[in-house]
Amino acid sequence: MEHEYWQRFEFFLKETAKRDIIVQIEVWDRFDYSRDNWTPHPYNPTNNINYTEQQTSLAAQYPDHPGQNKQPFFFATPKQRNIEVLLNYQKRFVEKMLSYSLKYEHLLYSYGAENWFLIVKVKAVKL
């Protein structure tokens, strides 16, 4: 599944570049990490064999409105809650995404967590 996802992502980037279509990549959006969207989400510890609720502070459910900011997923960076086990998976995802997307100039990036802007900017400069 993972390989197929990145193949489709790359195809999408190539085709939109050919057509001069500007694309905004919403890296993480808080509405995807709460309510009904969180239950089947791969980062939810219930669906993930790589970590537990205890290791990440991620609960199995977030029924409240995303504006309540109860989801620790967005506070994993070192200057916030420093949830290292989660942060490592987040970084790997961002690095993988950038390995495809930085080849293109027709993209805008949007982050649900402002602290991620600095991390992604640093990664982009290094690549």
N, CA, C and O atoms as a GROMACS GRO file, in nm:
protein
  508
    1MET      N    1   0.081  -0.120   0.000
    1MET     CA    2   0.000   0.000   0.000
    1MET      C    3   0.085   0.126   0.000
    1MET      O    4   0.058   0.220  -0.074
    2GLU      N    5   0.190   0.129   0.084
    2GLU     CA    6   0.272   0.249   0.093
    2GLU      C    7   0.335   0.283  -0.042
    2GLU      O    8   0.332   0.399  -0.084
    3HIS      N    9   0.390   0.184  -0.110
    3HIS     CA   10   0.454   0.207  -0.240
    3HIS      C   11   0.353   0.264  -0.340
    3HIS      O   12   0.384   0.357  -0.415
    4GLU      N   13   0.234   0.209  -0.340
    4GLU     CA   14   0.129   0.256  -0.430
    4GLU      C   15   0.093   0.402  -0.400
    4GLU      O   16   0.071   0.481  -0.492
    5TYR      N   17   0.086   0.437  -0.273
    5TYR     CA   18   0.055   0.574  -0.234
    5TYR      C   19   0.156   0.672  -0.293
    5TYR      O   20   0.119   0.774  -0.352
    6TRP      N   21   0.284   0.642  -0.276
    6TRP     CA   22   0.388   0.735  -0.324
    6TRP      C   23   0.396   0.737  -0.476
    6TRP      O   24   0.429   0.840  -0.534
    7GLN      N   25   0.365   0.626  -0.542
    7GLN     CA   26   0.358   0.626  -0.688
    7GLN      C   27   0.248   0.719  -0.737
    7GLN      O   28   0.267   0.797  -0.830
    8ARG      N   29   0.132   0.711  -0.673
    8ARG     CA   30   0.020   0.799  -0.710
    8ARG      C   31   0.053   0.944  -0.679
    8ARG      O   32   0.017   1.034  -0.756
    9PHE      N   33   0.120   0.968  -0.568
    9PHE     CA   34   0.160   1.104  -0.532
    9PHE      C   35   0.253   1.162  -0.638
    9PHE      O   36   0.233   1.275  -0.683
   10GLU      N   37   0.353   1.086  -0.679
   10GLU     CA   38   0.447   1.132  -0.780
   10GLU      C   39   0.377   1.154  -0.914
   10GLU      O   40   0.404   1.254  -0.982
   11PHE      N   41   0.288   1.065  -0.954
   11PHE     CA   42   0.213   1.081  -1.078
   11PHE      C   43   0.131   1.210  -1.073
   11PHE      O   44   0.128   1.286  -1.170
   12PHE      N   45   0.066   1.235  -0.962
   12PHE     CA   46  -0.012   1.357  -0.942
   12PHE      C   47   0.076   1.481  -0.957
   12PHE      O   48   0.037   1.577  -1.024
   13LEU      N   49   0.193   1.480  -0.896
   13LEU     CA   50   0.283   1.595  -0.906
   13LEU      C   51   0.330   1.618  -1.049
   13LEU      O   52   0.335   1.731  -1.096
   14LYS      N   53   0.364   1.511  -1.118
   14LYS     CA   54   0.409   1.523  -1.258
   14LYS      C   55   0.298   1.578  -1.346
   14LYS      O   56   0.321   1.669  -1.426
   15GLU      N   57   0.179   1.522  -1.332
   15GLU     CA   58   0.068   1.563  -1.419
   15GLU      C   59   0.024   1.706  -1.392
   15GLU      O   60  -0.009   1.779  -1.485
   16THR      N   61   0.022   1.747  -1.267
   16THR     CA   62  -0.017   1.886  -1.238
   16THR      C   63   0.091   1.983  -1.284
   16THR      O   64   0.061   2.095  -1.324
   17ALA      N   65   0.216   1.942  -1.278
   17ALA     CA   66   0.325   2.027  -1.328
   17ALA      C   67   0.312   2.045  -1.480
   17ALA      O   68   0.329   2.155  -1.531
   18LYS      N   69   0.283   1.937  -1.551
   18LYS     CA   70   0.265   1.943  -1.696
   18LYS      C   71   0.156   2.042  -1.735
   18LYS      O   72   0.165   2.110  -1.837
   19ARG      N   73   0.054   2.049  -1.653
   19ARG     CA   74  -0.063   2.133  -1.683
   19ARG      C   75  -0.055   2.272  -1.620
   19ARG      O   76  -0.150   2.350  -1.628
   20ASP      N   77   0.059   2.304  -1.557
   20ASP     CA   78   0.077   2.433  -1.489
   20ASP      C   79  -0.031   2.458  -1.383
   20ASP      O   80  -0.082   2.570  -1.370
   21ILE      N   81  -0.064   2.356  -1.310
   21ILE     CA   82  -0.162   2.367  -1.202
   21ILE      C   83  -0.087   2.383  -1.070
   21ILE      O   84   0.000   2.302  -1.038
   22ILE      N   85  -0.120   2.487  -0.996
   22ILE     CA   86  -0.059   2.507  -0.865
   22ILE      C   87  -0.130   2.417  -0.766
   22ILE      O   88  -0.253   2.412  -0.761
   23VAL      N   89  -0.052   2.346  -0.687
   23VAL     CA   90  -0.105   2.249  -0.591
   23VAL      C   91  -0.067   2.292  -0.450
   23VAL      O   92   0.047   2.330  -0.423
   24GLN      N   93  -0.164   2.287  -0.360
   24GLN     CA   94  -0.135   2.309  -0.219
   24GLN      C   95  -0.137   2.174  -0.149
   24GLN      O   96  -0.236   2.102  -0.156
   25ILE      N   97  -0.029   2.142  -0.084
   25ILE     CA   98  -0.020   2.018  -0.008
   25ILE      C   99  -0.050   2.051   0.138
   25ILE      O  100   0.025   2.123   0.204
   26GLU      N  101  -0.159   1.998   0.185
   26GLU     CA  102  -0.196   2.014   0.326
   26GLU      C  103  -0.130   1.899   0.400
   26GLU      O  104  -0.181   1.788   0.401
   27VAL      N  105  -0.016   1.927   0.462
   27VAL     CA  106   0.062   1.820   0.524
   27VAL      C  107  -0.018   1.755   0.635
   27VAL      O  108  -0.034   1.632   0.636
   28TRP      N  109  -0.067   1.834   0.729
   28TRP     CA  110  -0.152   1.782   0.835
   28TRP      C  111  -0.260   1.885   0.864
   28TRP      O  112  -0.232   2.004   0.878
   29ASP      N  113  -0.381   1.838   0.871
   29ASP     CA  114  -0.492   1.925   0.904
   29ASP      C  115  -0.562   1.871   1.028
   29ASP      O  116  -0.594   1.752   1.035
   30ARG      N  117  -0.586   1.956   1.124
   30ARG     CA  118  -0.641   1.910   1.252
   30ARG      C  119  -0.777   1.842   1.238
   30ARG      O  120  -0.814   1.762   1.324
   31PHE      N  121  -0.853   1.874   1.134
   31PHE     CA  122  -0.982   1.809   1.115
   31PHE      C  123  -0.967   1.661   1.076
   31PHE      O  124  -1.060   1.583   1.095
   32ASP      N  125  -0.853   1.624   1.021
   32ASP     CA  126  -0.827   1.484   0.985
   32ASP      C  127  -0.786   1.400   1.105
   32ASP      O  128  -0.780   1.277   1.097
   33TYR      N  129  -0.757   1.466   1.217
   33TYR     CA  130  -0.703   1.397   1.334
   33TYR      C  131  -0.799   1.402   1.454
   33TYR      O  132  -0.756   1.393   1.569
   34SER      N  133  -0.927   1.417   1.425
   34SER     CA  134  -1.027   1.418   1.532
   34SER      C  135  -1.158   1.362   1.479
   34SER      O  136  -1.174   1.334   1.360
   35ARG      N  137  -1.250   1.346   1.570
   35ARG     CA  138  -1.384   1.296   1.541
   35ARG      C  139  -1.379   1.165   1.461
   35ARG      O  140  -1.295   1.079   1.488
   36ASP      N  141  -1.466   1.150   1.365
   36ASP     CA  142  -1.475   1.024   1.289
   36ASP      C  143  -1.352   0.997   1.203
   36ASP      O  144  -1.323   0.882   1.172
   37ASN      N  145  -1.280   1.101   1.165
   37ASN     CA  146  -1.160   1.081   1.082
   37ASN      C  147  -1.046   1.016   1.158
   37ASN      O  148  -0.962   0.949   1.098
   38TRP      N  149  -1.041   1.035   1.289
   38TRP     CA  150  -0.930   0.982   1.369
   38TRP      C  151  -0.944   0.831   1.392
   38TRP      O  152  -0.842   0.762   1.398
   39THR      N  153  -1.063   0.781   1.403
   39THR     CA  154  -1.083   0.639   1.434
   39THR      C  155  -1.010   0.546   1.337
   39THR      O  156  -0.940   0.456   1.383
   40PRO      N  157  -1.020   0.564   1.205
   40PRO     CA  158  -0.949   0.474   1.113
   40PRO      C  159  -0.808   0.522   1.074
   40PRO      O  160  -0.741   0.456   0.995
   41HIS      N  161  -0.764   0.634   1.129
   41HIS     CA  162  -0.638   0.695   1.086
   41HIS      C  163  -0.518   0.608   1.120
   41HIS      O  164  -0.513   0.550   1.229
   42PRO      N  165  -0.420   0.597   1.030
   42PRO     CA  166  -0.302   0.513   1.057
   42PRO      C  167  -0.215   0.562   1.173
   42PRO      O  168  -0.143   0.482   1.232
   43TYR      N  169  -0.219   0.690   1.207
   43TYR     CA  170  -0.143   0.739   1.323
   43TYR      C  171  -0.212   0.707   1.456
   43TYR      O  172  -0.150   0.717   1.561
   44ASN      N  173  -0.338   0.669   1.452
   44ASN     CA  174  -0.409   0.632   1.573
   44ASN      C  175  -0.343   0.506   1.630
   44ASN      O  176  -0.330   0.407   1.558
   45PRO      N  177  -0.301   0.508   1.757
   45PRO     CA  178  -0.232   0.391   1.814
   45PRO      C  179  -0.313   0.261   1.805
   45PRO      O  180  -0.256   0.152   1.804
   46THR      N  181  -0.444   0.272   1.800
   46THR     CA  182  -0.528   0.154   1.786
   46THR      C  183  -0.501   0.083   1.654
   46THR      O  184  -0.517  -0.038   1.644
   47ASN      N  185  -0.460   0.158   1.552
   47ASN     CA  186  -0.436   0.104   1.418
   47ASN      C  187  -0.287   0.090   1.386
   47ASN      O  188  -0.252   0.055   1.273
   48ASN      N  189  -0.202   0.117   1.481
   48ASN     CA  190  -0.059   0.127   1.453
   48ASN      C  191   0.018   0.034   1.548
   48ASN      O  192   0.005   0.046   1.670
   49ILE      N  193   0.098  -0.055   1.493
   49ILE     CA  194   0.173  -0.149   1.576
   49ILE      C  195   0.308  -0.093   1.623
   49ILE      O  196   0.379  -0.159   1.699
   50ASN      N  197   0.342   0.028   1.579
   50ASN     CA  198   0.474   0.083   1.610
   50ASN      C  199   0.482   0.158   1.742
   50ASN      O  200   0.591   0.183   1.792
   51TYR      N  201   0.369   0.195   1.799
   51TYR     CA  202   0.368   0.264   1.927
   51TYR      C  203   0.233   0.249   1.996
   51TYR      O  204   0.136   0.204   1.935
   52THR      N  205   0.230   0.287   2.121
   52THR     CA  206   0.109   0.274   2.202
   52THR      C  207   0.056   0.411   2.241
   52THR      O  208   0.121   0.513   2.221
   53GLU      N  209  -0.064   0.410   2.298
   53GLU     CA  210  -0.121   0.535   2.352
   53GLU      C  211  -0.029   0.592   2.460
   53GLU      O  212  -0.008   0.713   2.466
   54GLN      N  213   0.025   0.505   2.544
   54GLN     CA  214   0.110   0.550   2.653
   54GLN      C  215   0.239   0.616   2.602
   54GLN      O  216   0.284   0.715   2.659
   55GLN      N  217   0.297   0.563   2.496
   55GLN     CA  218   0.421   0.618   2.442
   55GLN      C  219   0.402   0.752   2.373
   55GLN      O  220   0.493   0.835   2.371
   56THR      N  221   0.284   0.774   2.317
   56THR     CA  222   0.262   0.893   2.234
   56THR      C  223   0.166   0.996   2.293
   56THR      O  224   0.161   1.109   2.245
   57SER      N  225   0.092   0.958   2.394
   57SER     CA  226  -0.015   1.042   2.449
   57SER      C  227  -0.132   1.057   2.353
   57SER      O  228  -0.220   1.140   2.376
   58LEU      N  229  -0.134   0.978   2.246
   58LEU     CA  230  -0.244   0.981   2.151
   58LEU      C  231  -0.355   0.890   2.200
   58LEU      O  232  -0.332   0.772   2.226
   59ALA      N  233  -0.474   0.942   2.212
   59ALA     CA  234  -0.589   0.862   2.255
   59ALA      C  235  -0.652   0.794   2.135
   59ALA      O  236  -0.627   0.830   2.020
   60ALA      N  237  -0.734   0.696   2.162
   60ALA     CA  238  -0.804   0.623   2.055
   60ALA      C  239  -0.912   0.708   1.992
   60ALA      O  240  -0.951   0.683   1.877
   61GLN      N  241  -0.963   0.808   2.065
   61GLN     CA  242  -1.070   0.893   2.013
   61GLN      C  243  -1.049   1.038   2.054
   61GLN      O  244  -0.998   1.068   2.162
   62TYR      N  245  -1.089   1.127   1.964
   62TYR     CA  246  -1.093   1.272   1.991
   62TYR      C  247  -1.227   1.324   1.939
   62TYR      O  248  -1.236   1.373   1.827
   63PRO      N  249  -1.330   1.312   2.023
   63PRO     CA  250  -1.464   1.348   1.977
   63PRO      C  251  -1.492   1.499   1.971
   63PRO      O  252  -1.588   1.541   1.908
   64ASP      N  253  -1.409   1.579   2.037
   64ASP     CA  254  -1.433   1.723   2.042
   64ASP      C  255  -1.395   1.791   1.911
   64ASP      O  256  -1.322   1.735   1.829
   65HIS      N  257  -1.444   1.911   1.894
   65HIS     CA  258  -1.409   1.992   1.777
   65HIS      C  259  -1.257   2.011   1.773
   65HIS      O  260  -1.196   2.035   1.877
   66PRO      N  261  -1.195   2.002   1.655
   66PRO     CA  262  -1.050   2.015   1.644
   66PRO      C  263  -0.995   2.148   1.700
   66PRO      O  264  -0.880   2.154   1.743
   67GLY      N  265  -1.076   2.251   1.700
   67GLY     CA  266  -1.034   2.380   1.753
   67GLY      C  267  -1.005   2.376   1.902
   67GLY      O  268  -0.947   2.471   1.956
   68GLN      N  269  -1.044   2.270   1.969
   68GLN     CA  270  -1.015   2.256   2.112
   68GLN      C  271  -0.866   2.225   2.137
   68GLN      O  272  -0.817   2.237   2.249
   69ASN      N  273  -0.796   2.185   2.031
   69ASN     CA  274  -0.653   2.154   2.039
   69ASN      C  275  -0.618   2.050   2.145
   69ASN      O  276  -0.522   2.066   2.220
   70LYS      N  277  -0.697   1.945   2.152
   70LYS     CA  278  -0.670   1.837   2.247
   70LYS      C  279  -0.584   1.727   2.188
   70LYS      O  280  -0.541   1.636   2.259
   71GLN      N  281  -0.558   1.733   2.059
   71GLN     CA  282  -0.485   1.629   1.989
   71GLN      C  283  -0.334   1.654   2.001
   71GLN      O  284  -0.284   1.750   1.943
   72PRO      N  285  -0.261   1.570   2.075
   72PRO     CA  286  -0.117   1.589   2.092
   72PRO      C  287  -0.034   1.567   1.965
   72PRO      O  288   0.084   1.601   1.962
   73PHE      N  289  -0.095   1.511   1.862
   73PHE     CA  290  -0.023   1.490   1.736
   73PHE      C  291   0.046   1.618   1.689
   73PHE      O  292   0.155   1.613   1.633
   74PHE      N  293  -0.018   1.731   1.712
   74PHE     CA  294   0.033   1.859   1.664
   74PHE      C  295   0.131   1.926   1.760
   74PHE      O  296   0.178   2.037   1.735
   75PHE      N  297   0.160   1.859   1.869
   75PHE     CA  298   0.250   1.917   1.970
   75PHE      C  299   0.368   1.825   2.000
   75PHE      O  300   0.420   1.826   2.112
   76ALA      N  301   0.409   1.747   1.902
   76ALA     CA  302   0.515   1.648   1.924
   76ALA      C  303   0.656   1.706   1.915
   76ALA      O  304   0.752   1.640   1.953
   77THR      N  305   0.670   1.828   1.865
   77THR     CA  306   0.803   1.886   1.843
   77THR      C  307   0.875   1.912   1.974
   77THR      O  308   0.811   1.925   2.079
   78PRO      N  309   1.008   1.920   1.971
   78PRO     CA  310   1.088   1.932   2.093
   78PRO      C  311   1.052   2.050   2.184
   78PRO      O  312   1.060   2.038   2.307
   79LYS      N  313   1.014   2.161   2.128
   79LYS     CA  314   0.983   2.278   2.212
   79LYS      C  315   0.840   2.277   2.263
   79LYS      O  316   0.796   2.370   2.330
   80GLN      N  317   0.768   2.171   2.232
   80GLN     CA  318   0.632   2.157   2.283
   80GLN      C  319   0.630   2.039   2.380
   80GLN      O  320   0.685   2.048   2.490
   81ARG      N  321   0.567   1.929   2.340
   81ARG     CA  322   0.558   1.812   2.431
   81ARG      C  323   0.670   1.711   2.410
   81ARG      O  324   0.687   1.619   2.489
   82ASN      N  325   0.745   1.728   2.303
   82ASN     CA  326   0.861   1.643   2.273
   82ASN      C  327   0.826   1.494   2.280
   82ASN      O  328   0.883   1.419   2.359
   83ILE      N  329   0.733   1.454   2.197
   83ILE     CA  330   0.691   1.313   2.191
   83ILE      C  331   0.777   1.245   2.086
   83ILE      O  332   0.738   1.232   1.970
   84GLU      N  333   0.894   1.202   2.127
   84GLU     CA  334   0.997   1.153   2.034
   84GLU      C  335   0.953   1.038   1.946
   84GLU      O  336   0.979   1.039   1.825
   85VAL      N  337   0.887   0.940   2.003
   85VAL     CA  338   0.847   0.823   1.923
   85VAL      C  339   0.754   0.865   1.809
   85VAL      O  340   0.766   0.815   1.697
   86LEU      N  341   0.661   0.955   1.836
   86LEU     CA  342   0.571   1.006   1.734
   86LEU      C  343   0.644   1.098   1.636
   86LEU      O  344   0.625   1.090   1.515
   87LEU      N  345   0.726   1.184   1.691
   87LEU     CA  346   0.801   1.279   1.608
   87LEU      C  347   0.888   1.208   1.505
   87LEU      O  348   0.902   1.255   1.393
   88ASN      N  349   0.945   1.096   1.543
   88ASN     CA  350   1.028   1.021   1.448
   88ASN      C  351   0.948   0.973   1.328
   88ASN      O  352   0.997   0.978   1.215
   89TYR      N  353   0.826   0.928   1.350
   89TYR     CA  354   0.741   0.885   1.238
   89TYR      C  355   0.693   1.005   1.156
   89TYR      O  356   0.682   0.996   1.033
   90GLN      N  357   0.665   1.114   1.222
   90GLN     CA  358   0.625   1.235   1.150
   90GLN      C  359   0.739   1.284   1.060
   90GLN      O  360   0.718   1.319   0.945
   91LYS      N  361   0.859   1.284   1.114
   91LYS     CA  362   0.976   1.329   1.036
   91LYS      C  363   0.998   1.239   0.914
   91LYS      O  364   1.026   1.287   0.804
   92ARG      N  365   0.985   1.109   0.935
   92ARG     CA  366   1.003   1.016   0.822
   92ARG      C  367   0.901   1.041   0.713
   92ARG      O  368   0.934   1.035   0.594
   93PHE      N  369   0.776   1.069   0.753
   93PHE     CA  370   0.674   1.098   0.654
   93PHE      C  371   0.709   1.226   0.577
   93PHE      O  372   0.700   1.230   0.454
   94VAL      N  373   0.747   1.330   0.649
   94VAL     CA  374   0.780   1.458   0.584
   94VAL      C  375   0.902   1.442   0.493
   94VAL      O  376   0.903   1.495   0.382
   95GLU      N  377   1.002   1.371   0.538
   95GLU     CA  378   1.120   1.349   0.454
   95GLU      C  379   1.084   1.274   0.326
   95GLU      O  380   1.132   1.308   0.218
   96LYS      N  381   1.000   1.174   0.338
   96LYS     CA  382   0.957   1.098   0.220
   96LYS      C  383   0.879   1.188   0.125
   96LYS      O  384   0.903   1.187   0.004
   97MET      N  385   0.785   1.265   0.179
   97MET     CA  386   0.706   1.356   0.097
   97MET      C  387   0.798   1.455   0.023
   97MET      O  388   0.782   1.477  -0.097
   98LEU      N  389   0.892   1.512   0.095
   98LEU     CA  390   0.983   1.610   0.034
   98LEU      C  391   1.074   1.546  -0.070
   98LEU      O  392   1.115   1.612  -0.166
   99SER      N  393   1.106   1.419  -0.054
   99SER     CA  394   1.192   1.352  -0.153
   99SER      C  395   1.124   1.349  -0.290
   99SER      O  396   1.192   1.341  -0.392
  100TYR      N  397   0.992   1.355  -0.291
  100TYR     CA  398   0.917   1.362  -0.417
  100TYR      C  399   0.885   1.507  -0.454
  100TYR      O  400   0.903   1.547  -0.569
  101SER      N  401   0.840   1.583  -0.359
  101SER     CA  402   0.781   1.713  -0.392
  101SER      C  403   0.882   1.824  -0.421
  101SER      O  404   0.851   1.917  -0.494
  102LEU      N  405   1.002   1.816  -0.365
  102LEU     CA  406   1.098   1.925  -0.385
  102LEU      C  407   1.152   1.932  -0.528
  102LEU      O  408   1.223   2.027  -0.563
  103LYS      N  409   1.121   1.834  -0.608
  103LYS     CA  410   1.162   1.837  -0.750
  103LYS      C  411   1.076   1.934  -0.830
  103LYS      O  412   1.109   1.966  -0.944
  104TYR      N  413   0.968   1.981  -0.771
  104TYR     CA  414   0.870   2.061  -0.843
  104TYR      C  415   0.860   2.202  -0.785
  104TYR      O  416   0.884   2.224  -0.666
  105GLU      N  417   0.823   2.295  -0.871
  105GLU     CA  418   0.814   2.435  -0.830
  105GLU      C  419   0.670   2.487  -0.826
  105GLU      O  420   0.648   2.605  -0.800
  106HIS      N  421   0.573   2.402  -0.850
  106HIS     CA  422   0.434   2.447  -0.857
  106HIS      C  423   0.355   2.413  -0.730
  106HIS      O  424   0.233   2.402  -0.733
  107LEU      N  425   0.426   2.397  -0.619
  107LEU     CA  426   0.362   2.351  -0.496
  107LEU      C  427   0.366   2.455  -0.386
  107LEU      O  428   0.462   2.531  -0.372
  108LEU      N  429   0.260   2.456  -0.308
  108LEU     CA  430   0.253   2.533  -0.184
  108LEU      C  431   0.233   2.432  -0.072
  108LEU      O  432   0.169   2.328  -0.092
  109TYR      N  433   0.288   2.459   0.044
  109TYR     CA  434   0.274   2.369   0.157
  109TYR      C  435   0.195   2.438   0.268
  109TYR      O  436   0.215   2.556   0.297
  110SER      N  437   0.105   2.364   0.328
  110SER     CA  438   0.026   2.413   0.439
  110SER      C  439   0.038   2.312   0.552
  110SER      O  440   0.033   2.191   0.530
  111TYR      N  441   0.055   2.363   0.673
  111TYR     CA  442   0.076   2.277   0.789
  111TYR      C  443  -0.028   2.306   0.895
  111TYR      O  444  -0.060   2.422   0.921
  112GLY      N  445  -0.081   2.202   0.954
  112GLY     CA  446  -0.176   2.219   1.064
  112GLY      C  447  -0.108   2.260   1.192
  112GLY      O  448  -0.174   2.301   1.287
  113ALA      N  449   0.023   2.248   1.195
  113ALA     CA  450   0.100   2.284   1.314
  113ALA      C  451   0.214   2.377   1.270
  113ALA      O  452   0.302   2.336   1.194
  114GLU      N  453   0.211   2.498   1.318
  114GLU     CA  454   0.307   2.599   1.272
  114GLU      C  455   0.452   2.560   1.300
  114GLU      O  456   0.542   2.597   1.223
  115ASN      N  457   0.477   2.488   1.408
  115ASN     CA  458   0.615   2.449   1.439
  115ASN      C  459   0.674   2.358   1.332
  115ASN      O  460   0.795   2.350   1.316
  116TRP      N  461   0.588   2.289   1.261
  116TRP     CA  462   0.638   2.202   1.156
  116TRP      C  463   0.694   2.281   1.039
  116TRP      O  464   0.777   2.229   0.964
  117PHE      N  465   0.652   2.404   1.022
  117PHE     CA  466   0.705   2.485   0.912
  117PHE      C  467   0.856   2.494   0.921
  117PHE      O  468   0.925   2.478   0.820
  118LEU      N  469   0.909   2.519   1.038
  118LEU     CA  470   1.054   2.531   1.055
  118LEU      C  471   1.125   2.399   1.030
  118LEU      O  472   1.231   2.396   0.967
  119ILE      N  473   1.068   2.289   1.077
  119ILE     CA  474   1.130   2.158   1.055
  119ILE      C  475   1.133   2.124   0.907
  119ILE      O  476   1.235   2.077   0.857
  120VAL      N  477   1.024   2.146   0.837
  120VAL     CA  478   1.019   2.116   0.694
  120VAL      C  479   1.111   2.209   0.616
  120VAL      O  480   1.176   2.166   0.522
  121LYS      N  481   1.117   2.334   0.654
  121LYS     CA  482   1.205   2.430   0.586
  121LYS      C  483   1.350   2.385   0.599
  121LYS      O  484   1.426   2.391   0.501
  122VAL      N  485   1.390   2.341   0.716
  122VAL     CA  486   1.527   2.294   0.736
  122VAL      C  487   1.553   2.171   0.653
  122VAL      O  488   1.658   2.161   0.589
  123LYS      N  489   1.460   2.077   0.651
  123LYS     CA  490   1.476   1.956   0.570
  123LYS      C  491   1.488   1.991   0.422
  123LYS      O  492   1.572   1.935   0.352
  124ALA      N  493   1.406   2.083   0.376
  124ALA     CA  494   1.408   2.122   0.236
  124ALA      C  495   1.542   2.184   0.198
  124ALA      O  496   1.594   2.157   0.089
  125VAL      N  497   1.597   2.265   0.284
  125VAL     CA  498   1.727   2.327   0.257
  125VAL      C  499   1.836   2.222   0.250
  125VAL      O  500   1.926   2.231   0.166
  126LYS      N  501   1.830   2.120   0.338
  126LYS     CA  502   1.931   2.014   0.339
  126LYS      C  503   1.923   1.927   0.215
  126LYS      O  504   2.026   1.882   0.164
  127LEU      N  505   1.802   1.903   0.164
  127LEU     CA  506   1.786   1.819   0.045
  127LEU      C  507   1.828   1.897  -0.076
  127LEU      O  508   1.823   1.846  -0.188
   0.00000   0.00000   0.00000
